[in-house]
Amino acid sequence: MSYSGKCLEGFGVKYETPYIRNGIYNCILGGAFDDSIKRDRVRMLLDHDDDLEFGCSQSNLILESSDYGLGFRVHLHKDDISKRVTALAESKTYLDCSIGFSFRKSDSSTRVIGHHDVLLIHRATLLEISFLAAGQVEQTSASLVDADKCEPLFESMTRLVSENKFVHLMRTLRDMK
């Protein structure tokens, strides 16, 4: 399978950003996935659907953790799923990302913040990043770029933070309709 010349890149998660899951406030702390992304196979999915995998960290998915969040770049293939991902990204129908992960209770703690119990996740195993229409953590995003114009992902992180803020504005405007 060859590459299409396009990449999807962005943030799978913004660290230290509270979100609600199963009625509980959660917050993934910076560096929580650092060990995992070095050793584990991480998949890139469309809509958290195992049948719609279009990348993995052992082939075409690059991951980079920063103070802001977990950045990624996936080189798209010329297969049907990648073509669908490209169309969704170009139409701006899909702007968000979400992650699938697991953690042990011993790798988390609970703290009261603003009268709410918040589960702080210190260390976790990243299983997948999904490209989707709407994620739970608003400060995630993805966009298409030309593969031949990409610098190394760690050098792109500052630009991705700025683009992520713009995508957040676009998402807000879209949701107001």
N, C-alpha and C positions, 0 to 999 in steps of 0.2 A: 504494500500500500504506500503510495507516495503522498507527499504533502501538497496542499492546495496553494501554498504561497501566502496563506492568511494564518494569523494567530488570534486567539481570544485571550485577553489578559485583563487582570483586575485584582480585586481583593475578595477572597472567600470569606473572610471574617475580619472585623475590626475589633482589636483587643480592647478590653475594659469598657465595653459598651453593653449595658444591661438589656436583656430581652426576656420575655416571658415564655416559658415552656412548661406545659402541663400545669399551669397555674402558679408556677414558682419563678421568681426572678433568678436569672442566671447571669454570670459574667465570666467570660473567658479571659484570663490574665495573660499579659504579654509573655511570649516565650513558651506558652503551654504546649505547643506542638513541636518545639525545636528538636527534641530527641526523635519523635515519631517521623518527621519528614526526612530524617537522615537514614532511617532503617526500614520503614514500612512501605508497602505498595499502596499508593493513594490513587484512586480512580477519579476520572472526570466524567460526570454524568449529565444528562439532560433531565430535569425535573425529578431528581432522586430515583430515576427508573434504572434498575440494574440492566435492563435490556437495551438501554440507550447510552452505553459507554462509548465515549469518543476520545479517550486518552487515559494514560496512567503514568505514574512517576518513573516507571521502568522503561518508558519509550519516549513519549512526546509531551509530557507534562513536567514543567519546571516549577519548583516551589521556593519561596524566599520569605523568611520571617523578618519583620522589622519592628520598630517600636510602635508603629501604627497598626499593623495587622499582618495577616498572612497573604502575601502576594502570590500570583500564579501566572503562568503563560502556558498555553497549550497550542501546539502546532497542529492545525487542522489537516485532516487527510482529505482525500477525494471521494470518500464513501458517502452513503446516503445520510447517515446521522450528522456528519460534519457539514454537509450541504444544508441540512435543516437548521443546524446551529447558526450557520452563516446567514441564512435568510432571516431568522429570528433576530439576530444581532443587527443586521442592516435595517430592518423595519423598525427597530427600537421597541418591538413588542416585548422583548426580554431585555432587561437591564440589570437584574439582580443575581446574586449568588447566595448559596446556602451551603452549609457543610454537614456532613455526617461524621460523628466521632463517638468515642467511648472513653470512659475514665473510671478509675477505681475510687470508691468513696474516700479512701485514704489520701487521694490526690486532690481533695477539695476541702473546703471549709465553709461554714456559714457565718455570716456577719450581719448584724442589724445596721442598715443604712437608711436613714430617713424614715424610720418606723416600719421598714420592710425587711424581712429576712431575705438575704441575697446569697445564693450559692456561688462561691468563688471557685473556679476551676483552675487549679495551679498547673496541672500536668494532664495531658490527654493523648489519645491515639487518634490521629486523623485518618478516617476511612475513605472519604470522598468529598469532592467539591461539586456542587450542582449549579448549572446555569438554568435560571428560571425567571418567570414573570414577576414574582414578588416573594422576597425572603423576609424572615422575621427580624433580621438586623438591618436597619435601613442603610447603614454606611458600608454596604457591599455593592460591588458593581463589576461589570465586565464590558469590554468593547473590542471590536475588531481592529487589528493593525496589520500592515503588510510585514510579512516575516523578514524580508530583505532590508527593512528599515529599522529593525529592532537592535538596540544595544543590549548588553547583558542585563538580565532582569534586576539584579541588585542595583544597577545604575538607573533603572527606570522607576524605581520605587517613589522618588519625590514627585515625578511627573504623574504617576498613578494616583497619588494622594490628591493632587489638584484636580485631576479628571474625575476622581471619585466624588469630590465635592460638587462638581458641575452635574454629574449624573444624579446626585441626590436632589439638586434643584429641579432637574428635568422630571424626575420621578414625582416630586411634590406637585409640579404643574400638571403632569399627566393625571394624577389622582384627584385633582380638583375638578376635573371635567365631569 
